Amino acid sequence: MECPERVFWQQKAQIEEVYSNVDRIYCNLKQVTDLKHKKILEVGAGSGRDSFKLANEGATVYVLDFSLHALDIIQRLNQNNSVRVFPIQADAFYTPVSDDTFDIVFHQGLLEHFKNPLPLLKENYRILKDGGFLLVDVPQRYHIYTLIKHILIFFNKWFAGWETEFSIKQLKGLVRQAGFVVRHCYGSWMRPSFFYRVCREILKKANIRLPLYPRGFKPTRRIRDILREHLITHRWAFYTFLDIGVIGQKIVKTK
């Protein structure tokens, strides 16, 4: 099954123009497990930048994608990095590996592209070792981004084809339904803001190029960071994040 993001990566040959995840995959995995010597699979390779960060920690990392365009980007990044990741061209629903292969499986920006995502999570469960971890990172439902996205989807203008979104309760429920125990949840706000990114894309069409990351006003930036550090500890912050994630663990089988 081919993810609609294939077209996006075909158009994003210049990976420097694609916003990063600001290390949230790395930081949240580090909260539940050590990464050194782990065998890791990223499903839906995308830019691969999260995988290179994990490989730098001493993990052996594989990246799987159906799109050859995404894997071409990975291969180019392999040539420019001190560590390598290993690309696999395959359907994420039928991973060409044996049961109990990986210590960690993760995907970001993938689950929302499937109307029935549970089979994907069950396939992730199959290929994880007992005690292994699955990280799932998706867009959060209650955000202005969701409204604008669905308007663009309606007019067939959204960059990634059909896409949905999840509440934190729904995402935790799906992970549990696939057989995992939820070990950690997190969320993140968009940096730079959604409206800055929209303006940047609009101005690009007029040959006006704003920087990928604006410098901003330092005192205002500091106040924003202090507020976010306080708000992130509250449960209701999960209804303000742009992206949310859940880390589940495959239960060790008792003999």
Sine and cosine of phi, psi and omega as CSV:
sin_phi,cos_phi,sin_psi,cos_psi,sin_omega,cos_omega
0.00,0.00,0.84,-0.55,-0.10,-1.00
-1.00,-0.04,0.78,-0.63,0.03,-1.00
-0.96,0.27,0.68,-0.73,0.00,-1.00
-0.89,0.45,-0.25,0.97,0.02,-1.00
-0.92,0.40,-0.17,0.99,0.02,-1.00
-0.79,0.62,-0.69,0.72,-0.02,-1.00
-0.89,0.45,-0.64,0.77,0.02,-1.00
-0.85,0.53,-0.75,0.66,-0.06,-1.00
-0.95,0.32,-0.44,0.90,0.09,-1.00
-0.90,0.43,-0.56,0.83,-0.03,-1.00
-1.00,0.05,-0.18,0.98,-0.09,-1.00
-0.94,-0.35,0.79,0.61,0.01,-1.00
-0.89,0.45,-0.52,0.85,0.06,-1.00
-1.00,0.05,1.00,-0.06,-0.11,-0.99
-0.90,0.43,-0.37,0.93,0.02,-1.00
-0.90,0.43,-0.31,0.95,0.00,-1.00
-1.00,-0.02,0.07,1.00,0.01,-1.00
-0.97,-0.25,0.78,-0.62,-0.01,-1.00
-0.90,0.43,0.61,-0.79,0.02,-1.00
-1.00,0.05,0.13,-0.99,0.04,-1.00
-1.00,-0.01,0.15,0.99,0.02,-1.00
0.80,0.60,0.63,0.78,0.11,-0.99
0.89,0.45,0.33,0.94,-0.04,-1.00
-0.93,0.37,-0.51,0.86,0.05,-1.00
-0.90,0.44,-0.78,0.63,0.01,-1.00
-0.85,0.52,-0.77,0.64,-0.09,-1.00
-0.89,0.46,-0.63,0.78,-0.05,-1.00
-0.98,0.19,-0.56,0.83,0.12,-0.99
-0.90,0.43,-0.60,0.80,0.01,-1.00
-0.89,0.45,-0.38,0.92,0.00,-1.00
-0.97,0.25,-0.32,0.95,-0.05,-1.00
-0.91,-0.41,-0.31,0.95,-0.07,-1.00
-0.33,-0.94,0.40,-0.92,0.15,-0.99
-0.97,0.24,0.54,-0.84,-0.07,-1.00
-0.98,-0.19,-0.31,0.95,-0.08,-1.00
-0.90,0.43,0.73,-0.68,0.02,-1.00
0.93,0.36,0.16,0.99,0.03,-1.00
-0.99,0.15,0.50,-0.87,0.10,-1.00
-0.98,-0.18,0.89,-0.45,-0.20,-0.98
-0.83,-0.56,0.59,-0.80,0.10,-0.99
-0.83,-0.55,0.81,-0.58,0.22,-0.98
-0.99,-0.12,0.83,-0.56,-0.01,-1.00
-0.98,-0.18,0.82,-0.57,-0.13,-0.99
0.98,0.19,0.97,0.23,-0.26,-0.96
-0.87,0.49,-0.59,0.80,-0.04,-1.00
0.85,0.53,-0.77,-0.64,-0.01,-1.00
-0.98,0.18,-0.34,0.94,-0.01,-1.00
0.98,0.22,-0.04,1.00,-0.10,-1.00
-0.92,0.40,-0.55,0.84,0.08,-1.00
-0.89,0.45,-0.64,0.77,-0.03,-1.00
-0.91,0.41,-0.64,0.77,0.03,-1.00
-0.91,0.42,-0.57,0.82,0.06,-1.00
-0.89,0.46,-0.66,0.75,0.01,-1.00
-0.94,0.34,-0.62,0.78,0.04,-1.00
-0.89,0.45,-0.55,0.84,0.05,-1.00
-0.91,0.43,-0.32,0.95,0.04,-1.00
-1.00,0.04,0.05,1.00,0.02,-1.00
0.99,-0.13,0.18,0.98,0.05,-1.00
-1.00,0.06,0.42,-0.91,0.17,-0.99
-0.99,-0.11,0.90,-0.44,-0.21,-0.98
-0.87,-0.49,0.76,-0.66,0.10,-1.00
-0.93,-0.37,0.57,-0.82,0.05,-1.00
-0.82,-0.57,0.79,-0.62,-0.06,-1.00
-0.91,-0.41,0.72,-0.69,0.09,-1.00
-0.45,-0.89,0.53,-0.85,0.09,-1.00
-0.98,0.22,-0.47,0.88,-0.09,-1.00
-0.99,0.11,0.84,-0.54,0.07,-1.00
-0.92,0.38,-0.44,0.90,0.03,-1.00
-0.91,0.42,-0.68,0.74,0.05,-1.00
-0.90,0.44,-0.66,0.75,-0.02,-1.00
-0.94,0.35,-0.48,0.88,0.11,-0.99
-0.89,0.46,-0.64,0.77,0.06,-1.00
-0.89,0.46,-0.68,0.73,0.03,-1.00
-0.86,0.51,-0.71,0.71,-0.03,-1.00
-0.89,0.46,-0.61,0.79,0.05,-1.00
-0.92,0.39,-0.64,0.77,0.05,-1.00
-0.92,0.39,-0.54,0.84,0.06,-1.00
-0.85,0.52,-0.58,0.81,-0.04,-1.00
-0.96,0.29,-0.34,0.94,-0.09,-1.00
-0.94,-0.33,0.14,0.99,-0.02,-1.00
-0.88,-0.47,0.43,-0.90,0.02,-1.00
-0.97,0.23,-0.29,0.96,0.08,-1.00
-0.88,-0.48,0.36,-0.93,-0.01,-1.00
-0.90,-0.43,0.48,-0.88,0.24,-0.97
-0.88,-0.47,0.31,-0.95,-0.16,-0.99
-0.91,-0.41,0.94,-0.35,-0.07,-1.00
-0.97,0.22,0.58,-0.82,0.08,-1.00
-0.76,-0.65,0.84,-0.55,0.07,-1.00
-1.00,-0.08,0.93,-0.37,-0.10,-1.00
-0.22,-0.98,0.22,-0.98,0.10,-0.99
-0.99,0.14,0.81,-0.59,-0.05,-1.00
-0.89,0.46,-0.39,0.92,-0.01,-1.00
-0.99,0.14,-0.22,0.98,-0.01,-1.00
-0.68,-0.73,0.93,0.36,-0.07,-1.00
-0.91,0.41,0.79,-0.61,-0.09,-1.00
-0.99,0.15,0.81,0.59,0.06,-1.00
-0.68,-0.73,0.31,-0.95,-0.01,-1.00
-0.97,0.26,0.25,-0.97,0.12,-0.99
-0.85,0.53,0.46,-0.89,0.16,-0.99
0.84,0.54,0.73,0.68,-0.07,-1.00
-0.99,-0.12,-0.66,0.75,-0.18,-0.98
-0.95,-0.33,0.48,-0.88,0.11,-0.99
-0.99,0.11,-0.54,0.84,-0.03,-1.00
-0.63,-0.78,0.70,-0.72,0.17,-0.98
-0.82,-0.57,0.67,-0.74,0.06,-1.00
-0.56,-0.83,0.44,-0.90,0.16,-0.99
-0.51,-0.86,0.58,-0.81,-0.02,-1.00
-0.76,-0.65,0.80,-0.60,0.01,-1.00
0.95,0.32,0.51,0.86,-0.04,-1.00
-0.87,-0.50,-0.76,0.65,-0.16,-0.99
-0.85,0.53,-0.54,0.84,-0.08,-1.00
-0.94,0.35,-0.15,0.99,-0.03,-1.00
-1.00,-0.01,0.05,1.00,-0.06,-1.00
-0.83,-0.55,0.76,-0.65,-0.05,-1.00
-0.94,0.34,-0.44,0.90,0.11,-0.99
-0.81,-0.59,1.00,0.03,-0.11,-0.99
-0.99,0.17,-0.20,0.98,-0.10,-1.00
-0.86,0.51,-0.67,0.74,0.04,-1.00
-0.85,0.52,-0.54,0.84,0.05,-1.00
-0.91,0.41,-0.69,0.72,0.00,-1.00
-0.91,0.41,-0.58,0.81,0.04,-1.00
-0.93,0.36,-0.56,0.83,0.08,-1.00
-0.92,0.39,-0.63,0.78,0.10,-0.99
-0.86,0.51,-0.67,0.75,0.02,-1.00
-0.88,0.48,-0.67,0.74,-0.05,-1.00
-0.87,0.50,-0.66,0.75,-0.13,-0.99
-1.00,0.03,-0.07,1.00,0.05,-1.00
-1.00,0.07,0.58,-0.82,0.13,-0.99
-0.94,0.34,0.36,-0.93,0.13,-0.99
-0.85,0.52,0.76,-0.65,-0.07,-1.00
1.00,0.06,-0.07,1.00,-0.01,-1.00
-0.95,0.31,0.25,-0.97,-0.09,-1.00
-0.89,-0.46,0.62,-0.78,0.14,-0.99
-0.90,-0.44,0.79,-0.61,0.12,-0.99
-0.94,-0.35,0.80,-0.60,0.03,-1.00
-0.86,-0.51,0.83,-0.55,-0.07,-1.00
-0.83,-0.55,0.84,-0.54,-0.14,-0.99
-0.63,-0.78,0.25,-0.97,0.13,-0.99
-0.95,0.31,0.60,-0.80,-0.01,-1.00
-1.00,0.04,0.62,-0.79,-0.20,-0.98
-0.94,0.35,-0.70,0.71,-0.23,-0.97
-1.00,-0.02,0.96,0.27,-0.09,-1.00
-0.50,-0.87,0.52,-0.85,0.03,-1.00
-0.85,0.52,-0.49,0.87,0.07,-1.00
-0.81,0.59,-0.64,0.77,-0.03,-1.00
-0.89,0.45,-0.71,0.71,-0.01,-1.00
-0.89,0.46,-0.75,0.66,-0.02,-1.00
-0.90,0.44,-0.65,0.76,0.01,-1.00
-0.86,0.51,-0.71,0.71,-0.05,-1.00
-0.95,0.30,-0.47,0.88,0.13,-0.99
-0.90,0.43,-0.70,0.71,0.01,-1.00
-0.93,0.38,-0.59,0.81,0.06,-1.00
-0.89,0.46,-0.67,0.75,0.01,-1.00
-0.85,0.52,-0.62,0.78,-0.01,-1.00
-1.00,-0.06,0.20,0.98,0.03,-1.00
0.85,0.52,0.65,0.76,-0.02,-1.00
-0.89,-0.45,0.03,1.00,-0.02,-1.00
-0.98,0.20,0.67,-0.74,-0.15,-0.99
-0.90,0.43,-0.39,0.92,-0.15,-0.99
-0.89,-0.46,0.37,0.93,0.02,-1.00
0.95,0.31,-0.52,-0.86,0.00,-1.00
-0.95,0.33,0.62,-0.78,-0.02,-1.00
-0.40,-0.92,0.56,-0.83,0.09,-1.00
-0.87,-0.50,-0.33,-0.95,-0.03,-1.00
-0.36,-0.93,0.13,-0.99,-0.14,-0.99
-0.65,-0.76,0.51,-0.86,0.26,-0.97
-1.00,0.07,0.30,-0.95,0.00,-1.00
-0.91,0.42,-0.58,0.81,0.04,-1.00
-0.89,0.45,-0.70,0.71,0.00,-1.00
-0.90,0.43,-0.67,0.74,-0.02,-1.00
-0.91,0.41,-0.69,0.72,0.05,-1.00
-0.87,0.49,-0.63,0.77,0.02,-1.00
-0.89,0.45,-0.66,0.75,0.02,-1.00
-0.90,0.43,-0.68,0.74,0.00,-1.00
-0.89,0.45,-0.67,0.74,0.04,-1.00
-0.92,0.40,-0.63,0.78,-0.01,-1.00
-0.89,0.45,-0.49,0.87,0.03,-1.00
-0.98,0.20,-0.11,0.99,0.08,-1.00
0.93,-0.37,0.02,1.00,-0.06,-1.00
-1.00,-0.02,0.38,-0.93,0.22,-0.98
-0.99,-0.17,0.78,-0.62,-0.02,-1.00
-0.96,0.28,0.83,-0.56,-0.02,-1.00
-0.95,-0.32,-0.40,0.91,-0.10,-0.99
-0.31,-0.95,0.61,-0.79,0.09,-1.00
-0.77,-0.64,0.49,-0.87,0.00,-1.00
-0.45,-0.89,0.18,-0.98,0.09,-1.00
-0.47,-0.88,0.27,-0.96,0.03,-1.00
-0.52,-0.85,0.53,-0.85,0.10,-0.99
-1.00,-0.02,0.42,-0.91,-0.04,-1.00
-0.97,0.23,0.74,-0.67,0.09,-1.00
-0.74,-0.68,0.83,-0.56,-0.18,0.98
-0.91,0.42,0.08,-1.00,-0.13,-0.99
-0.89,0.45,0.36,-0.93,0.04,-1.00
-0.84,0.54,-0.67,0.75,-0.07,-1.00
-0.94,0.34,-0.56,0.83,0.09,-1.00
-0.89,0.46,-0.69,0.72,-0.02,-1.00
-0.90,0.43,-0.64,0.77,0.03,-1.00
-0.89,0.45,-0.73,0.68,0.02,-1.00
-0.87,0.49,-0.63,0.77,-0.01,-1.00
-0.89,0.46,-0.68,0.74,0.00,-1.00
-0.92,0.38,-0.62,0.78,0.02,-1.00
-0.91,0.42,-0.70,0.72,-0.02,-1.00
-0.93,0.36,-0.48,0.88,0.05,-1.00
-0.86,0.51,-0.57,0.82,0.01,-1.00
-0.92,0.38,-0.35,0.94,0.06,-1.00
-0.98,-0.18,0.29,0.96,0.01,-1.00
0.88,0.47,0.49,0.87,0.12,-0.99
-0.94,-0.35,0.88,-0.48,-0.12,-0.99
-0.94,-0.35,0.94,-0.35,0.14,-0.99
-0.99,0.13,0.42,-0.91,0.04,-1.00
-0.90,0.44,0.48,-0.88,0.01,-1.00
-0.85,0.53,-0.68,0.73,0.01,-1.00
-0.82,-0.57,0.94,-0.35,-0.01,-1.00
-0.93,0.36,0.51,-0.86,0.00,-1.00
-0.93,0.35,-0.61,0.80,0.01,-1.00
0.94,0.35,-0.12,-0.99,-0.02,-1.00
-0.95,-0.31,0.90,-0.44,-0.19,-0.98
-0.81,0.58,-0.75,0.66,0.01,-1.00
-0.86,0.51,-0.65,0.76,0.02,-1.00
-0.91,0.41,-0.64,0.77,0.01,-1.00
-0.88,0.47,-0.64,0.77,-0.01,-1.00
-0.91,0.40,-0.67,0.74,0.03,-1.00
-0.89,0.46,-0.68,0.73,0.03,-1.00
-0.86,0.50,-0.69,0.73,-0.03,-1.00
-0.91,0.41,-0.63,0.78,0.03,-1.00
-0.90,0.44,-0.69,0.72,0.03,-1.00
-0.88,0.47,-0.68,0.74,-0.02,-1.00
-0.92,0.40,-0.64,0.77,0.04,-1.00
-0.87,0.49,-0.58,0.82,0.03,-1.00
-0.97,0.25,-0.72,0.70,-0.09,-1.00
-0.92,0.38,-0.52,0.86,-0.12,-0.99
-0.91,0.43,-0.30,0.95,0.01,-1.00
-0.99,0.14,-0.16,0.99,-0.05,-1.00
-1.00,-0.07,0.61,-0.80,-0.04,-1.00
-0.87,0.49,-0.62,0.79,-0.06,-1.00
-0.95,0.32,-0.16,0.99,0.08,-1.00
-0.88,0.47,-0.42,0.91,0.01,-1.00
-0.91,0.40,-0.20,0.98,0.06,-1.00
-0.98,-0.20,0.19,0.98,0.07,-1.00
-0.84,-0.54,-0.31,0.95,0.00,-1.00
-0.89,0.45,0.46,-0.89,0.18,-0.98
-0.99,0.15,-0.68,0.73,-0.02,-1.00
-0.86,-0.51,0.60,-0.80,0.07,-1.00
-0.76,-0.65,0.38,-0.93,0.02,-1.00
-0.58,-0.82,0.46,-0.89,0.07,-1.00
-0.76,-0.65,0.69,-0.73,0.12,-0.99
-0.93,-0.37,0.86,-0.51,0.03,-1.00
-0.93,-0.36,0.41,-0.91,0.02,-1.00
-0.87,-0.50,0.69,-0.72,0.09,-1.00
-0.97,0.23,0.85,-0.52,-0.09,-1.00
-0.91,0.42,0.71,-0.71,0.07,-1.00
-0.91,0.41,0.78,-0.63,-0.02,-1.00
-0.96,0.29,0.69,-0.72,0.06,-1.00
-1.00,-0.05,0.65,-0.76,-0.03,-1.00
-1.00,-0.04,0.00,0.00,0.00,0.00
